[in-house]
C-alpha cells in the first residue's frame, strides 16, 4: 500500500472551479480602496517601469498581465508605455468583469491611477487613462499553462498573486513562473507579486488553494529566468492585513534573462 492519503496530494490548478470565482466579492474585499500595501507595490512597480522607459523611449511595447483577475492596477501601471495590453485570465467570470471595464472602468480605480501619478513620468502622460484603456486593452480567456506557441510575444509583463495562488503544488508554482517568462521577449522588463506562505484564500464563500512558498523560494525560482532581479517584502508590519493566512507580500521586478 502506498504511504500517505488523498489529503496529502496537491490540489492542482486543473481541478479548481475557476469559473465560480466571484470578482465582485474579490474587489469588495481587496480593491474598493487602496490598501497601504498596494500603495507600496504600486510605487515599486511604477518606478521600475518609468526608469526603464526613460532610458529606452520610443520603441513599440506590447504588455501582458498574466492572470489579471479582477485587478486593473497592473494594467494601469503599464498603460503609458504600451501600444497594446493583453489581460489574460482563465475564469469566465473574471473575463466577463474585465470586458465590462473596457469602455469605462469603475471609479474606484481612479485612486490607483492617483498613486501611479506620484511619479512624474505618469504625470507627464497626457492621455486620458480611460480612453487609452479602451483603445489599447484587450481581454483574452486562456490558460497560462497552454500558450506554447506564443514565446516572446510581449515586451512588458506583470503577474500579480497568480503563480502561488492557483494550486497547492510547488511544481505548478515553478511551471507558472516559467510560463510567464516564456511569454516575454529576452530583456523585457517585468513586475510580479506573491503572497508569501499563503495557506489559501476564500472568495464569495468558496475556498481557493495556494502554494505555501517562502521569499527565498520565490527568489530562486525567478532567478534562473531573470537578470537584475529584486525581491522585496512589503506589508510585513501591517496590523491590518488584507486577509488571514500569509506572512507578507513579495514584489519582484527586473528583466527577462537574455
C-alpha positions in Angstrom: 0.0 0.0 0.0 1.4 3.5 -0.8 2.0 5.7 2.2 0.1 8.9 2.7 -3.6 9.7 1.9 -5.7 11.7 -0.6 -5.4 14.7 1.8 -1.6 14.7 1.2 -2.0 15.0 -2.6 -1.6 18.5 -4.0 -4.7 20.3 -5.3 -3.9 21.1 -8.9 -4.9 24.0 -11.0 -6.9 21.9 -13.4 -9.2 20.7 -10.6 -10.1 24.2 -9.2 -13.5 25.6 -10.2 -12.2 28.9 -11.5 -15.4 29.8 -13.3 -17.0 30.1 -9.8 -14.5 32.8 -8.8 -16.6 35.9 -7.7 -14.9 39.1 -8.9 -17.4 41.4 -7.2 -16.6 39.8 -3.8 -12.9 39.9 -4.5 -12.9 43.6 -5.4 -15.1 44.5 -2.4 -12.5 42.9 -0.1 -9.3 43.9 -1.8 -9.6 46.8 -4.2 -12.5 49.0 -3.3 -9.9 51.3 -1.7 -6.1 51.5 -1.9 -4.6 49.5 0.9 -1.3 50.7 2.2 0.4 47.6 0.9 -0.9 48.2 -2.6 0.4 51.7 -2.5 3.8 50.3 -1.6 3.6 47.8 -4.5 2.4 50.4 -7.0 5.3 52.7 -6.0 7.9 50.0 -6.7 6.4 48.9 -10.0 5.8 52.4 -11.4 9.3 53.5 -10.6 10.8 50.4 -12.2 8.8 50.9 -15.4 9.3 54.6 -15.6 13.0 54.3 -15.1 13.4 51.7 -17.8 11.3 53.6 -20.4 13.1 56.9 -19.5 16.3 55.2 -20.7 14.7 53.4 -23.6 12.0 55.6 -25.0 10.1 55.3 -28.3 10.0 51.6 -29.1 6.7 49.8 -29.6 5.7 48.0 -26.4 3.2 45.1 -26.1 2.2 44.4 -22.5 0.6 41.4 -20.8 -0.9 40.9 -17.4 -1.0 37.2 -16.8 -3.9 36.0 -14.6 -5.3 39.6 -14.4 -8.4 38.5 -12.4 -10.3 41.5 -11.1 -7.3 43.7 -10.6 -6.7 46.6 -13.0 -3.8 48.3 -11.4 -1.0 46.2 -13.1 -2.6 47.2 -16.5 -2.8 50.9 -15.4 0.9 50.7 -14.4 1.7 49.6 -18.0 -0.7 52.0 -19.7 1.7 54.9 -20.5 4.3 52.7 -22.1 2.2 50.4 -24.3 0.6 50.4 -27.7 -1.4 47.3 -26.7 -2.1 45.4 -23.5 -3.5 41.8 -23.1 -5.3 40.9 -19.9 -5.2 37.1 -19.7 -7.4 35.1 -17.4 -8.9 31.6 -17.2 -12.1 32.3 -15.3 -15.2 33.1 -17.3 -16.5 35.4 -14.6 -13.2 37.3 -14.3 -13.1 37.6 -18.1 -16.6 39.0 -18.1 -15.7 41.5 -15.4 -12.6 42.7 -17.4 -14.6 43.1 -20.6 -17.2 45.2 -18.7 -14.4 47.5 -17.7 -13.1 48.2 -21.2 -15.4 51.1 -22.2 -15.1 53.0 -18.9 -13.5 51.3 -15.9 -15.1 51.8 -12.5 -14.5 55.0 -10.5 -12.7 53.3 -7.6 -9.7 52.6 -9.9 -9.1 56.3 -10.1 -7.4 56.1 -6.7 -4.9 53.6 -8.0 -4.2 55.9 -11.0 -3.6 58.7 -8.5 -0.9 56.5 -6.8 0.8 56.0 -10.1 0.8 59.7 -10.8 3.0 60.3 -7.8 5.8 59.5 -10.2 6.5 62.4 -12.6 6.6 60.2 -15.7 3.0 59.3 -15.1 2.1 62.9 -14.5 3.6 63.7 -17.9 1.4 61.2 -19.6 -1.2 63.4 -21.3 -3.7 60.8 -22.5 -7.0 60.3 -20.7 -6.4 56.9 -19.0 -10.0 55.7 -19.5 -9.9 56.5 -23.2 -6.4 55.0 -23.6 -7.5 51.9 -21.7 -10.5 51.5 -24.0 -8.3 51.9 -27.1 -5.4 49.5 -26.3 -6.5 46.9 -23.8 -7.9 43.5 -25.0 -9.2 40.7 -22.8 -8.3 37.1 -23.6 -9.6 34.0 -21.9 -6.9 31.4 -21.7 -4.8 29.1 -19.5 -1.3 30.3 -18.8 -0.1 26.7 -19.0 -1.4 26.4 -22.6 0.2 29.1 -24.7 3.3 27.3 -26.0 3.2 28.9 -29.5 3.5 32.5 -28.2 7.0 32.6 -26.9 8.5 36.1 -26.7 5.3 37.7 -27.9 5.2 40.5 -25.3 7.8 43.2 -24.4 6.5 44.1 -20.9 4.8 41.9 -18.4 3.1 41.7 -15.0 1.8 38.7 -12.9 0.2 39.6 -9.6 -0.7 37.0 -7.0 -1.1 34.2 -9.6 1.7 31.6 -9.6 1.4 30.8 -5.9 -2.4 31.2 -5.9 -3.5 28.6 -8.5 -2.8 25.3 -6.7 -1.0 23.8 -3.7 1.7 22.3 -5.9 5.2 23.7 -5.8 5.8 22.1 -9.2 2.9 24.1 -10.7 4.2 27.3 -9.0 7.5 26.9 -10.8 5.8 26.0 -14.0 3.6 29.1 -13.8 6.7 31.3 -13.3 8.4 29.6 -16.3 5.3 30.1 -18.5 5.2 33.8 -17.5 8.7 34.4 -18.7 8.1 32.2 -21.7 5.7 34.9 -23.0 8.2 37.7 -22.7 10.9 38.6 -25.1 14.5 38.5 -23.8 15.3 41.7 -22.0 11.7 42.6 -21.3 11.0 44.4 -18.0 8.6 42.7 -15.7 7.0 43.1 -12.3 5.3 40.3 -10.2 3.8 40.0 -6.8 3.3 37.0 -4.5 1.7 36.1 -1.2 4.4 34.6 1.0 3.5 31.4 2.8 -0.1 31.6 1.8 -2.4 28.8 3.0 -5.2 29.6 0.6 -8.0 32.1 0.4 -11.7 32.5 0.3 -13.7 34.4 -2.3 -17.5 34.6 -2.2 -17.7 31.8 0.3 -15.6 29.4 -1.8 -12.1 28.3 -0.9 -9.3 28.6 -3.4 -5.9 26.9 -2.9 -2.4 28.4 -2.6 1.2 27.1 -2.6 3.0 28.0 0.6 6.2 29.4 -0.8 8.8 31.5 1.1 10.7 34.5 -0.2 13.9 32.5 -0.8 11.9 30.0 -2.9 10.3 32.8 -4.9 13.7 34.5 -5.5 15.4 31.3 -6.5 12.6 30.3 -8.9 12.6 33.6 -10.6 16.4 34.0 -10.7 17.1 31.4 -13.4 14.8 33.3 -15.8 15.9 36.9 -15.0 18.6 39.4 -14.6 18.8 42.4 -12.2 16.2 40.6 -10.1 15.0 42.3 -6.9 12.6 40.7 -4.5 11.2 43.0 -1.8 8.9 42.1 1.1 6.1 44.6 1.7 3.3 44.7 4.3 5.3 42.7 6.9 4.4 45.2 9.6 0.8 45.7 8.6 -1.5 45.2 11.5 -4.5 45.2 9.1 -3.6 42.5 6.6 -5.9 42.2 3.6 -6.7 38.7 4.8 -5.5 36.0 7.1 -3.2 33.2 6.1 0.1 34.7 4.8 3.2 36.3 6.2 3.9 39.2 3.8 3.7 40.1 0.1 6.8 39.9 -2.1 7.3 42.2 -5.0 9.7 41.0 -7.7 11.0 43.0 -10.6 13.8 43.1 -13.2 14.2 41.8 -16.7 13.8 38.5 -18.5 17.2 36.9 -19.0 18.7 37.2 -22.5 
